[in-house]
């Protein structure tokens, strides 16, 4: 079946659908039955409440700035024709990440962990060990594995400048790892073609009026083109004298202007065109595009960054973000064919930063063993252990006593200094207010670990989403039961549970779900 152009005059315009799904998998609904405004308003309320009750100066600054950004996002959400518009997300990110980060850097204020990492980089460069030999104050302790000190090396090498602030390097590793994970097939941005495009149609060949570089496509009336036109790595709409076609993927050569008069379609920022805009014009790169940011769906990475838990960590300096990013990368590669070694390298890098990454290893290795075989799992395990050992063992051997005191005894509360992780979660409440509560909390934590291990062996995960859910659930339970814990740790299960959930098209006849497609349902 050849690809045909359909005349706009001979076919009625397709009615605007009640809801569209963008290629990131988020449901784009017209005005009405929307939750984005309530979400942004609730986020503003949370930021204000945090600013009012916190005793940490950095958190107070963040709360005041973020409340303004979230309030602006709520206002913009009420004006846009579609839910989760880019304008709202940009306002939220500007107010909850960029503005407080700039203010805090000017004030020289950050979460104490930022100073700990920068000081560990200074010690690593001076002594070969990132751990102080005789810590006395709480801020003298470095409870992170030695790989984390590498993020403090720019400060040690170049001095105290804005570009050497450890917060920027935390964010760079986090966002960079998620970007690579998305390209590897895990997380948003790798979903179906979306819109009205369909796969499996014949190639549209270049000719007199043909379209070059389109492997798949479906003809649509020109009046509908503005509603579904999208560019970039997704779907491209081109127009020839009132005829429109949706073709993709756009990673192939873009449509060229030829004798047939096809408008040259260039890659342009992803977006869902407003229904009122005209169809694609006959000019170079003139594809129907949204004139207002409120009509453009937000990139899910923006939505994730604007989430209060993530935005707070990005602005004040959360050391958990680079760990989470590498964990997501390791899981994404674990679900990719031939990605066992890369997955092991990413998991090993995360494991060299902090103990909280280690629960990922058994889950990801079981996933690889189930989907790619035991040999692949062995290769991944060997790579992960080699990378983690290379990032930890040489520095631990410089001063083994200091390593044990900082990394083992201090997190357990046995180093003679109280841990600052005192959020009122069940484990901490047991350890603080119940006689023998610490032993009870540790016993509950151990029982949870045994239960999760038994579940892993009895019903191993077979998809990346299922594996991410296992890790998220295990970490959430562990962080609620640990005697020394804080609310900020819950960003681990949040990101793991959200990042890998996207819309996955229903399998067609003869097509089995890929390993990156989840078996736990679609995201809301």
C-alpha positions, 0 to 999 in steps of 0.5 A: 500500500503506497502512502497517499496524500489526502486532499483537504477539500475532499475530506472533512477535518478530523474533530479535535480529540478529547485527549491526546497523548504526547510522545512522552506518554503524558495525557494531554487533556483540553480544559476541564477535568484537569489536575495540573492547576491543583498540583501547582497550587498544592506545591506552592502551599507546600513551599510556603509551609516549609518556609514557615516551619523549617530551621534551615536557612537554605530551605527557608530561601527555597520555600519563599522562592518556590512558592512564587514559581509554583503560584505562577505555574498555577496561574498559567495552567488555568490559561492554557488550552492543554494540561501540563503546558510547558509555560507552567513547567518553565515557571515552576522550574524557574521559581523552584530551581533556578531562582533559589539556586542563584540566591543561595549561591550569592548568599553562600548558603547551602545544605551542609552536605555540600560543604562536606563533599567539597571538604572531602575533595580538599582532603582527597587532593591533599592526603589521598583520603577523603576522610578526616582522621579525627572528626569531632563535630557532626560536619567533620564526618563524611558518611559517603563512599569515596566516589562522592569526593570526586564531585568535590574535586573541582572546588579543590582544584579551582577554588571557591568559584560559582562553577565549582559549587558541588551543587552544580556537579550533583545536578550535572551528574543527575540530569546527564545520567537521566538523559543517557537513560532516556536515550537508552530506552528507559524513562520518558522520551522513548514512547510510541509515535503518538498523535495520529501517526501509525507504524508499519505503513510503507516507505514514503519515497522522494519524488515529484511531490513525495516526502523524503526520509519518512519510513512510516506515516499516515495521511490526515486532512490539512485542517488537522495538521496543526493539532497533531504536528510535532517535530524533533525525534517524534513525528513530522507533519509536512504539507503540499498545497493543502495536503498533509501527512504525518510521517516519522521517525524524524531521525531519518533525513528530513523532508527536502524541497523538491520539484513537487513543491513539498514544504521543507520540514526541519526538526524543531522543538517538540510541541503540540500546535494550537488548534487555531494555528494554520497548517504548515506553511510553504517555507523552509523549516515552516512546520505548524508550531505553537505560538504560545508556550501554553499550547506546548506540552511540557517536557517530562524532564521539566515536570520531574525537575519541578517536583518539590522533592527534586527541585529542593534537592537541586537548589540546596544541594542534595547528594542523593541526586547523582546516586539516583541518576546513575541508578536509573541509568543502570536500570535502563541499560539492564533492560536493553539488549546487550547492555549488561556491561554498561548497566554494571558500570553505571550501577558500580558508579552509583555504588561507589557514591553511597550505600543507598545504591547497593539495593539496586544491584540484586534486583537489576542482576536478577532482571538481567539474568531473567531477560538476557541470561545468567552469563550476562548477569555475571558480566554485569555483576563483575563490572559493577563490583570492579567499578565500585571497588576501584572507586572505594578500595584504594581510598579506604586503604589509605586510612582504614580506621577513618573509613570505618569511623566515617562510613560505617559507625557514623551512619549507625550512630556509633561514632560518638556524634549524633546523626543529623538525619532525625526526621520523624519517620517510624524508625527514628520514632521507635529508636528515640521514644521506645525503650529498646526501640533501636533494636526493634527498628533494626529487626524490622529493617532486617525482616523487610530485607529478608522479605524483599529478597524472598519475593525477588527470588520467588517472583523475579521482575521481568521488565524495567518498570517492575524492577524499578518498582521493586527497588522503589518499594524496598528503599521506601520501606528501608528509609521509613524503618532506619533509626537515622533517616530523613524525609529527603531520602524519599526522593529515591522511590519517587524518582525510580517509580516515576521516571520509568513510567510512560505510555506504552502502546498496546502490543499489536498482533505478533508483537511481544512487549519489550523488556522496557515495557512495564507490566505494572500498568500505565502512569496516570 
